[in-house]
Each structure stands twice: as structure tokens, then as C-alpha cells.
Amino acid sequence: MVRFKHRYLLCELVSEDARCRLSLDDRVLGGLVRDTIARVHGAFGAAACSVGFAVRYLNAYTGVVLLRCRKDFYQLVWSALPFITYLENKGHRYPCFFNTLHVGGTIRTCQKFLIRYNRRQLLLLLQNCTDDGEREAIRKSVSRSCLLDRESVEELPDSAGEEVTEAME
């Protein structure tokens, strides 16, 4: 029995209009990526990428998308993503673009990368706060949504544990 190897592209949909992300559907997004691949790479690209292509994860609030494709043809999908300049859904056309965050061999590696990426983004957000009110609001929202308690934060490696405890305090 032969195992088909896949690659997972972790992308972020960036748009100024929040309605663009909220109206996102995995079928619409998958069709948009397939059409773009066909437009950029022709019939060969469309045929090569259509076999194992799927939208595995989609978070409409954060704009995070996980795309799965065959290992041999992931570069075709990856090279077609910059050509997506708008999202058309329900008669509306929203300008947007894809930012590829990570390419991994498993969903688990993409999840680990996304956790590290979100931690870094949170630290940048905390550093850019202008007053204590904003900082406290971010701290409260993080503490409500954080699955880690104080004991498990101290078990993290020294640099990560210090950054998280500083961010939490």
C-alpha cells in the first residue's frame, strides 16, 4: 500500500474589510484557489493540484487558513497564492491577499508554528500598547482565553516562560 504524502500551507488572509473574512466559506475559498491555479499554471497546474487539494482548516475571525495539497505539487499552489487579489462572495468583491506563514508536512507542525506565531504577535501587541488601560484589557482577554495556568507556564523553557509570564503580568 502506498501512502500519499501531503504538504500543508498555513496562510493568513489579510484584508482591511472585516466582512471579507466573516463571509468566508471553505468551498468558496477552495474554488478561488483552484481557479487561480488554473489561471496561473494552465491545465497542467489545475489537473496536478486538483487531486489532493483541500481546505483543511478555516478560521473566519482570525483569517487563518490551512491548505492541503500533494507534496510534489505544493509549489504550484504556493506560487499561485500571490495572484489572489480579491475574494468574491455573495455578489460582493473584497480586496485581500494571502500571507503564507508556514509550509509543513503535518497538521501538527502547522499547529505548533501557529501557537508560536500567535505568541510572538501577542508580545508585539503588548509592546505597542500606549497606556495601561490597553495593556490591562489585552491581559484580561488573554487570561480568559488562555488554557495554560500559572504552573504550566513556569514549566515552559526559560525564554518562553519568561516572555509569557511578562506578557501575563
N, C-alpha and C positions, 0 to 999 in steps of 0.2 A: 504494500500500500504506500502511495506517495503522499507526502504532506506538502500542501501548498503554502509557501512562505509569503507573508504579507509585510507591508510597511504601513505604519500609522503616521499620518501627518497631523500634528496638533497645531491648529491655526486659530487666529483671533480675528473676528470680523470687526473692522473698525469703521464706524460711521458717526457723523455728527448728529444724525437724527435717531433718537431712541426708538421711534416707531419702526425703523428698519429692522432692528434686532427682535423687537417684540412680535413682529408679523412673520418671523422666520419659521419655516417648516422644513423638516428634513427632506421631504420629497422635492420641494421647490429648489432647495439648495443643491441636492444631488443632480437634478436636471440642469441647473445652471452650470455646475462644474462640468458635466458631460458635454453640454453644448459648447462651452468654452474650449474644451479639449478638442472637439471636432473642428471648431473654427481655427484653432491654432495649429494643430498637428494633422488635420485632414482625416481621411477614412481610416488610415492605419492607426493613428492615435486613438480614435474613437473605438475601434474594434479591440485594440490591445487593452485599453483601460476599462472597458465596459464589463469584462468578465468578473473581476473580483472587486470592483469598486462599490463602496457603501459608505454612507454617513453613519458612523457608529455612535457618536455622542454629539448632542447639540444642546447648549445652554443658551436660551434666548436672552436671559438677563445679563450675562457676562459677555456673550458673543463668542464663547469658546466652542470650537468645532473639532471633532476628531474624524478624520477621513481614513478609510482603509482601502488599500489597493495592492495589487500584486507586486512582489519585490522587484521583478525585472522591469516594471514599467512605472515605478513611483516617480522617476524623474520627469516623465511626461506630465503627470498630474501636477507635480511641484512647479514645473516651468509654465504651466497654463494658469496658475493661480493669480499672478500679477495682472493678467489680462481681464480679470473680473473687476469692472469699474462701477457696476450698479447692480442692484437687486430689484427685480420686478416681481411684485406680488399684489394680487387683488387690484390690478389696474393702476397701481402706484409705482413710480420708479424712484428708488432711493440711491444716491451715490454712496459707494462704500469701497473698501478694498480689504484684501486678506493679508494678514501678517503671519507668516509661518514661524511658529515658536520652536518646534522640535520635530525631528523625524526619528521614530523609534521602531524597534522590531516587535514590541509587545505593547498591549494597552497598559500594563503595569508600569513600564518605564515612562510612558507618557504621563501617567498619573503622578508618579514621583516627581517628574520635572515640573508639572503644573503646580504641585504643592510648593516646591522651591521658588518657582516664579512668582506665585501669589504672595509668598512671604517677603520676597525682595520688593515687590510692588507696595506691599503694606508698609515696609520700613521707609521707602521713599515717600509715601504719602504722609507718614508721621513726621518725617524730617521737613517736609514742605508746609507743615501747619504754621499758620501765622500767630494764633493765640491759643491759650489754654482751653478755651471752650471747644474749639475744633478738635484738639488733641483728646479731650475727655470724651467727646461724642464718638470718635473713632475707637477709643479704648473700650467704651461700653458696648459698641456694636460687635467688636472682636470678641469680647468676653462672653457675650450672649451666643455667638455662633461658633465659638472655639470648642472643639471636642477634647482638647488637652486640658488637664487640670495642672495645678502648680507642680505636683510631684513628678509628672511625666515630662514637664518642661525642663526640670533640672536633670533628667536622665539623658537629655539630648547631648550631642557633642558640645564641647565648651563654647566654641564660637557661636553655634546656632542657638544654644541655650541662653547665652548672654544677650544675643540680639532679640530673642523672643521675650525674655523677661524685661529687657529695657523697653521694648515696644508695649508690653502689657502694663508697665508701671508708669 
